Structures are given as structure tokens and as C-alpha cells.
Amino acid sequence: MKIRHFHFIFLFCFAANVVQAQYWMGFKAGPSFITHDYRYQTYTDSFNIDNGYNFHLGLIMTYVASKRFAVTTELNYERRSRTLSSVPNIVDSASSIFNTHYLTSPILLQVNFPGSPQSFYVSAGIKLNYWLAGTGTMYTTDIGNNTGGAAIDYTVVFNESNPSQNQKSIVDANRLQYGLSAGAGFYLDVFRGDRMLFDFRYNFTHSNLGFNGVSSDFENMLSYYENFEYRNHSITVSVGYLLYYDSQLKRKGSSSIKGKKSKKRK
């Protein structure tokens, strides 16, 4: 009951400020630092798994209900990378580069500390991740024996694979993943209410990329097997530009225009 009461109070307070609503809408982009959290320690004992660097970009909208509180929503494209190599003297030579492509949507409650020309904020909320696609490059000793020492490139599919098209199937992929996001940043006022955005954020993913089942495309090798029971966490740095929109001023402008038209008719 207490949770329901809290939700009701929050929604009531939020709706009460709609009349004062202001919006900033724009785009953002920046680098990402990605870590990989595996479920089974035995896998990380056999392979060296490096943290990855990549990028993200997307659209952002901030709804400001009051000077103190706002809600930020985003629609982003994120590219994440993982590089893996076998531990010497544990298994035969093996290496893998795996790139995943995501459509993500954070929904964040933002607490503002307004100022001029800079305004600081902290934010936290949920983040939904949808796995769009994946590509990889793989090398093992047995692959090298068949290709003259060359690695193979492949594309990830989420149903039955076609080996002639260099596809590898993930039959139990967890394509919809969710997590939490928290961070801080600041706005810099520029032209006519527009803002430059500088954002720093930590993203914790709760869901693994896959479940227990892995297709034979990733298992029938002597020195390497893929394990998708891991999560991607990331630290992102973003720079953006936001356009200002005031719904209250928009309503006043439209009403004044209507008034002038009615006077002319008289």
C-alpha cells in the first residue's frame, strides 16, 4: 500500500506542474567504456576478456515540470564490443572479437540545481535495451588449420543459421534486456534558451545476453566455446545540443492570435 500511495502522490505532484511545462529536445553522442560481467567464473579463468571502448548516439527529450524536477527520455543507438583471447597453457590458441548493436531507451528522474549560465543535475532511472544485431571475428587453432591460418567473420542471427552466408545462430538470445542507469551532468545556456549538454552516466545491466542453450555454431570447436551468459555494464560520456520549447508561451501566443482575428471581424 505504501508504494501505491507514493506513486499516487508522485503522479499528482507531477501533473500539477504540467501548466509550467518546459521541454528541451535534441541529440547527444559520445564514447562508452564497457565491462563484461560473466555468470561463471570458470569461463573467465580460461579466457582473457578485455573491457571494450565504443560509442553511442541518439535523441533526447527533457520534460521540466518545475525548477527542481524533470524527466528525461532518450532513444539511442549503442555499439558494444568485447575482445577475448585464450589464456596460454590452458587451452589452444583462440581469439574472438564480438560486436553487438542495441536500441536503448533510458527513462530517468532528474533533480536539477539551476543556475546561470550553468545548471547542474543528478539523474537515475531504468534503461531498456533491445539487441538488434551482432557481428564477430573468430580464430581458433582448428579454424586456422582449415583456412590457412586466417580468422573467420560471421553475422549473428536469432533463428536457424545459414553457414554459406557466414551466419552463426544464438537460439536462446535474450534480446530484450533491462537495467538501471544513474549519473550527473550540467547544462550550459547558449542561444535563446537552447542548451549544451554534458552528461556522465553509469549503466548497470541486469539481464544476460543469453540463457543456458547455445547453438552448435559456437560449440563444435576444440579450443573455444562461446558463453552468452554475461551482462554488459558501461560508463558513458555524452555531449549534446538541446532546443528549447515552452508550452505555456506557445498557448499564450496562440490565444493572442485568435483574439486579434476576432476583433478584425467585428
KAWOFEN-V873449 format. One record per helix or strand. SS is the DSSP state (H for helix, E for strand). FROM is the first residue (numbers start at 1). LEN is the number of residues. If there is no record, write none. Layout:
BEGIN
[[SS;FROM;LEN] [SS;FROM;LEN]]
END
This chain:
BEGIN
[[H;2;15] [H;18;3] [E;22;17] [H;41;6] [E;47;4] [E;52;13] [E;69;18] [E;94;20] [E;118;23] [H;141;7] [E;152;6] [H;163;3] [E;167;3] [E;173;1] [E;176;14] [E;195;11] [E;210;1] [H;216;3] [E;230;17] [H;247;19]]
END
